[in-house]
Amino acid sequence: MTPDDVIAARRRISPWVRQTPVIVWDDHPRKPILKLEALQVTGSFKARGAFNRVLVAREAGDIGAAGVIGASGGNAGLALAYAANRLGIPAEIVVPETSSPVKLERLRTLGATVVVQGQRYGDAYDWAIARQAETGALFVHAYDQAEVVAGQGTTGIEFLEQVGELDVVMVAAGGGGLVAGVRLAVPPKTRVIAVEPELAPTIRRALEHGAPLDVDVAGLAADSLGARRCGDIAFEILSKLGVESILVTEEEMVTARRRLWDEFRLVGEYGGVAALAAYLADKVPLAPSERVGIIFCGANSDPSDLMDNPGRA
């Protein structure tokens, strides 16, 4: 894959996705810039990759009567269900039991057939692969297909168009589709930081091992960053072009989610605020002059625990 794949994806999906806004955290000493990809359609960046994959397949005539199928902890499934709904294509989404009720309800609202299988994303993935072999539906991977990675990378192109050059871009990482796409999209000199939960260190373990491998995953962000294995495409890109790996704790994600609400009244899911968590916890060494961008990438969460006295008039 090359940056040209991301550029082509940008042209292809632009009629179907939002240009999400950016905000500068003026009250913070370093004034980091947040890319609000959580305001994307379906509440996460995943719509970019889903649309690119489905549109490429539709152009090639590769989608039949069975439509599309995908496995997801929630956000990729929402994105695929939304894309299929907008394009008039049947969708079957397989999710693990850890998926949030908020995401499941939204999936059904979008008209997808929802199947719950297994405890983790990997279990749902295995079931979906077997199901795809039966039906002949187009399989749309949550993160490990070239069209998906290219689509996610359009987040990076858009970010730089909006704010200019950045020295550092911090990105939450699960299977690696978003961080790999951003790595392709931004200049080689830009530091790209892959931020994962300590309880789901999929990319960290792959980089240490020298190849993708299965990793036990758990924790608050398992429904969004709970991929048990780094994608082959992501690993190739990140190994070749370089990425820095940072892990955050459960407590640091809880704190970041609360700070985002207190400062901006924005609701984030735990995985969606992982990059912000690393920044707020000073996990990334930064020079005083470095310009920092943070991708806030997911908002599909129950906001009730963030409200101060939610029952008060």
C-alpha positions as CSV (number, residue, x, y, z in Angstrom):
1,M,0.0,0.0,0.0
2,T,1.0,3.6,-0.7
3,P,-0.2,7.1,0.2
4,D,-1.9,7.1,-3.2
5,D,-4.3,4.5,-2.0
6,V,-5.4,6.9,0.8
7,I,-5.8,9.7,-1.7
8,A,-8.0,7.6,-3.9
9,A,-10.1,6.6,-1.0
10,R,-10.6,10.2,0.0
11,R,-12.1,11.0,-3.4
12,R,-14.3,7.9,-3.4
13,I,-15.8,8.2,0.1
14,S,-16.1,12.0,0.3
15,P,-19.8,12.1,-0.7
16,W,-20.7,9.6,2.0
17,V,-18.8,10.7,5.2
18,R,-18.4,13.8,7.2
19,Q,-15.5,16.1,7.4
20,T,-15.2,16.1,11.1
21,P,-14.1,19.2,13.0
22,V,-11.0,20.0,15.0
23,I,-10.7,21.9,18.3
24,V,-7.7,23.4,20.0
25,W,-7.5,22.8,23.8
26,D,-6.6,26.4,24.5
27,D,-6.6,26.0,28.3
28,H,-3.9,23.3,28.2
29,P,-0.3,24.5,28.2
30,R,0.7,22.8,25.0
31,K,-2.6,23.5,23.2
32,P,-3.0,20.1,21.6
33,I,-5.3,19.9,18.6
34,L,-8.1,17.3,18.8
35,K,-9.6,15.8,15.6
36,L,-13.2,15.0,16.6
37,E,-13.6,11.8,14.5
38,A,-16.1,10.7,17.1
39,L,-18.5,13.0,15.4
40,Q,-18.2,11.0,12.2
41,V,-21.4,9.2,11.0
42,T,-22.1,6.2,13.4
43,G,-19.9,7.8,16.0
44,S,-16.4,6.6,14.9
45,F,-13.8,6.8,12.2
46,K,-14.8,3.3,11.0
47,A,-17.3,4.6,8.4
48,R,-14.4,5.7,6.3
49,G,-13.0,2.2,5.8
50,A,-16.4,0.5,5.5
51,F,-17.5,2.8,2.7
52,N,-14.2,2.5,0.8
53,R,-14.3,-1.3,1.0
54,V,-18.0,-1.6,-0.1
55,L,-17.7,1.1,-2.8
56,V,-14.7,-0.6,-4.3
57,A,-16.5,-3.9,-4.3
58,R,-19.6,-2.4,-5.8
59,E,-17.6,-0.8,-8.6
60,A,-16.1,-4.2,-9.4
61,G,-19.5,-6.0,-9.3
62,D,-18.4,-8.2,-6.3
63,I,-21.5,-7.8,-4.2
64,G,-24.3,-10.3,-4.7
65,A,-27.8,-10.8,-3.2
66,A,-26.3,-11.9,0.2
67,G,-24.9,-8.4,0.6
68,V,-22.1,-7.9,3.1
69,I,-21.0,-9.5,6.4
70,G,-18.6,-8.3,9.1
71,A,-17.5,-9.1,12.6
72,S,-17.1,-6.3,15.1
73,G,-17.0,-5.3,18.7
74,G,-19.4,-2.6,17.7
75,N,-18.0,0.4,15.8
76,A,-16.9,-1.4,12.6
77,G,-20.2,-3.2,12.6
78,L,-22.1,0.1,13.0
79,A,-20.1,1.6,10.1
80,L,-20.7,-1.4,7.8
81,A,-24.4,-1.4,8.7
82,Y,-24.7,2.3,8.0
83,A,-22.8,2.0,4.7
84,A,-25.0,-0.9,3.6
85,N,-28.1,0.9,4.6
86,R,-27.1,4.0,2.6
87,L,-26.2,1.9,-0.4
88,G,-29.2,-0.4,-0.3
89,I,-27.3,-3.6,0.5
90,P,-28.2,-6.3,3.0
91,A,-25.8,-6.5,6.0
92,E,-25.2,-9.2,8.6
93,I,-23.1,-8.1,11.6
94,V,-21.6,-10.6,14.1
95,V,-20.7,-9.2,17.5
96,P,-19.3,-10.7,20.7
97,E,-21.2,-10.7,24.0
98,T,-19.0,-7.8,25.3
99,S,-20.5,-5.4,22.8
100,S,-22.2,-2.4,24.4
101,P,-26.0,-2.4,24.4
102,V,-25.9,1.1,22.9
103,K,-24.1,-0.2,19.8
104,L,-26.3,-3.3,19.5
105,E,-29.5,-1.2,19.5
106,R,-28.0,1.2,16.9
107,L,-27.1,-1.8,14.7
108,R,-30.7,-3.0,14.7
109,T,-32.0,0.5,14.0
110,L,-29.8,0.6,10.9
111,G,-31.6,-2.6,9.6
112,A,-28.7,-5.0,9.9
113,T,-29.2,-8.7,10.9
114,V,-27.3,-8.9,14.2
115,V,-25.8,-12.2,15.5
116,V,-24.2,-12.4,18.9
117,Q,-21.4,-15.0,19.1
118,G,-18.6,-15.6,21.7
119,Q,-16.9,-13.6,24.4
120,R,-14.5,-11.5,22.3
121,Y,-14.1,-10.1,18.8
122,G,-12.0,-13.1,17.7
123,D,-14.9,-15.4,18.5
124,A,-17.3,-13.3,16.4
125,Y,-14.7,-13.1,13.6
126,D,-14.3,-16.9,13.4
127,W,-18.1,-17.4,13.2
128,A,-18.5,-14.7,10.6
129,I,-15.8,-16.2,8.4
130,A,-17.7,-19.6,8.5
131,R,-21.0,-17.8,7.8
132,Q,-19.5,-16.0,4.8
133,A,-18.4,-19.3,3.3
134,E,-22.0,-20.4,3.4
135,T,-23.7,-17.3,2.1
136,G,-21.2,-15.8,-0.3
137,A,-21.6,-12.4,1.2
138,L,-18.8,-9.9,0.8
139,F,-16.7,-10.0,3.9
140,V,-15.7,-6.6,5.3
141,H,-12.9,-6.9,7.8
142,A,-12.9,-4.5,10.8
143,Y,-9.3,-3.5,10.1
144,D,-7.2,-5.9,8.0
145,Q,-8.1,-5.1,4.3
146,A,-6.3,-2.7,2.1
147,E,-9.5,-0.8,1.2
148,V,-10.3,-0.5,4.9
149,V,-6.9,0.8,5.9
150,A,-6.9,3.3,3.1
151,G,-10.3,4.5,4.1
152,Q,-9.2,5.0,7.7
153,G,-6.2,6.9,6.5
154,T,-8.3,9.6,5.1
155,T,-8.6,10.8,8.7
156,G,-5.0,11.8,8.6
157,I,-5.2,13.6,5.3
158,E,-8.1,15.6,6.4
159,F,-6.5,16.4,9.8
160,L,-3.4,17.9,8.1
161,E,-5.6,19.8,5.6
162,Q,-7.4,21.4,8.5
163,V,-4.5,22.4,10.8
164,G,-1.3,22.2,8.7
165,E,1.8,20.4,9.7
166,L,1.9,18.4,12.9
167,D,5.0,17.0,14.6
168,V,3.2,14.3,16.5
169,V,-0.1,12.5,15.8
170,M,-1.5,10.3,18.6
171,V,-3.9,7.5,17.6
172,A,-5.8,4.8,19.5
173,A,-5.0,1.4,18.2
174,G,-6.7,-2.0,18.3
175,G,-6.1,-4.1,15.2
176,G,-4.2,-1.3,13.6
177,G,-6.3,-0.1,10.7
178,L,-6.5,3.5,11.8
179,V,-3.0,4.0,13.0
180,A,-1.6,2.3,9.8
181,G,-3.8,4.4,7.6
182,V,-2.7,7.6,9.4
183,R,1.0,6.5,9.1
184,L,0.5,6.2,5.3
185,A,-1.3,9.6,5.1
186,V,1.1,11.8,7.1
187,P,4.7,12.7,6.1
188,P,7.5,10.3,7.2
189,K,9.0,12.9,9.5
190,T,5.8,13.1,11.6
191,R,5.9,11.0,14.7
192,V,2.9,8.6,14.9
193,I,2.0,7.2,18.3
194,A,-0.1,4.0,18.6
195,V,-1.9,4.0,21.9
196,E,-3.3,0.8,23.3
197,P,-4.8,-0.3,26.6
198,E,-2.5,-2.3,28.8
199,L,-5.0,-5.0,28.8
200,A,-5.1,-5.2,25.0
201,P,-1.5,-4.7,23.8
202,T,-2.0,-6.2,20.3
203,I,0.3,-4.0,18.4
204,R,2.9,-3.7,21.1
205,R,3.2,-7.5,21.3
206,A,3.4,-7.8,17.5
207,L,6.2,-5.3,17.3
208,E,8.1,-7.0,20.1
209,H,7.6,-10.4,18.5
210,G,8.4,-9.3,15.0
211,A,5.1,-10.6,13.6
212,P,1.4,-10.5,14.4
213,L,0.4,-13.0,17.1
214,D,-2.7,-13.8,19.2
215,V,-2.9,-11.8,22.4
216,D,-5.3,-12.1,25.3
217,V,-7.4,-8.9,25.6
218,A,-9.7,-7.6,28.3
219,G,-10.7,-4.4,30.0
220,L,-12.9,-1.3,29.6
221,A,-12.0,-0.8,25.9
222,A,-12.3,-4.4,24.8
223,D,-15.5,-3.6,22.8
224,S,-13.6,-1.2,20.5
225,L,-9.8,-1.9,20.9
226,G,-10.2,-5.6,21.7
227,A,-8.7,-7.2,18.5
228,R,-6.8,-10.2,19.6
229,R,-4.3,-9.9,16.7
230,C,-2.6,-7.0,14.9
231,G,-3.6,-6.9,11.2
232,D,-1.1,-8.2,8.7
233,I,-1.4,-5.0,6.6
234,A,-1.0,-2.8,9.7
235,F,2.0,-4.7,10.8
236,E,3.7,-4.4,7.5
237,I,3.1,-0.6,7.3
238,L,4.0,0.1,10.9
239,S,7.1,-2.0,10.7
240,K,8.3,-0.4,7.5
241,L,7.4,3.2,8.2
242,G,7.7,3.3,11.9
243,V,5.4,3.9,14.8
244,E,5.9,4.5,18.6
245,S,3.9,2.3,20.9
246,I,2.4,3.5,24.2
247,L,0.2,1.6,26.7
248,V,-2.4,3.3,28.9
249,T,-4.1,2.0,32.1
250,E,-7.8,1.6,32.7
251,E,-7.6,4.5,35.2
252,E,-6.0,6.8,32.6
253,M,-8.7,6.1,30.1
254,V,-11.4,6.8,32.8
255,T,-9.7,10.1,33.6
256,A,-9.4,11.1,30.0
257,R,-13.0,10.3,29.3
258,R,-14.1,12.4,32.3
259,R,-11.8,15.3,31.3
260,L,-13.2,15.3,27.8
261,W,-16.7,15.6,29.3
262,D,-15.7,18.3,31.8
263,E,-13.9,20.5,29.4
264,F,-15.9,20.1,26.2
265,R,-19.1,18.2,27.1
266,L,-18.1,15.6,24.6
267,V,-18.9,11.9,25.3
268,G,-16.2,9.4,24.5
269,E,-16.0,5.7,24.8
270,Y,-13.0,4.3,26.6
271,G,-11.2,3.2,23.4
272,G,-12.0,6.4,21.7
273,V,-10.1,8.5,24.3
274,A,-7.1,6.2,24.6
275,A,-4.8,8.6,22.7
276,L,-6.0,11.5,24.8
277,A,-5.3,9.4,27.9
278,A,-1.7,8.9,26.9
279,Y,-1.3,12.6,26.3
280,L,-2.9,13.6,29.6
281,A,-0.8,11.1,31.5
282,D,2.4,12.4,30.0
283,K,3.2,9.0,28.5
284,V,4.8,10.5,25.4
285,P,8.1,12.5,25.6
286,L,7.5,15.7,23.7
287,A,9.8,18.6,22.9
288,P,8.4,22.1,23.9
289,S,8.2,23.1,20.3
290,E,6.4,20.0,19.0
291,R,2.9,20.5,17.6
292,V,0.6,17.7,18.8
293,G,-2.5,16.3,17.2
294,I,-4.8,13.8,19.0
295,I,-7.5,11.8,17.2
296,F,-10.6,11.3,19.4
297,C,-12.0,8.5,17.5
298,G,-15.1,7.0,19.2
299,A,-18.2,8.1,21.0
300,N,-20.5,5.1,21.2
301,S,-20.9,5.0,24.9
302,D,-23.6,5.4,27.6
303,P,-23.2,8.9,28.9
304,S,-25.2,8.5,32.0
305,D,-22.1,8.0,34.3
306,L,-20.7,11.3,33.1
307,M,-23.6,13.4,34.1
308,D,-23.5,15.4,37.3
309,N,-26.9,14.8,39.0
310,P,-28.6,13.7,35.8
311,G,-32.0,13.7,37.4
312,R,-31.8,17.4,38.4
313,A,-34.0,19.8,36.4
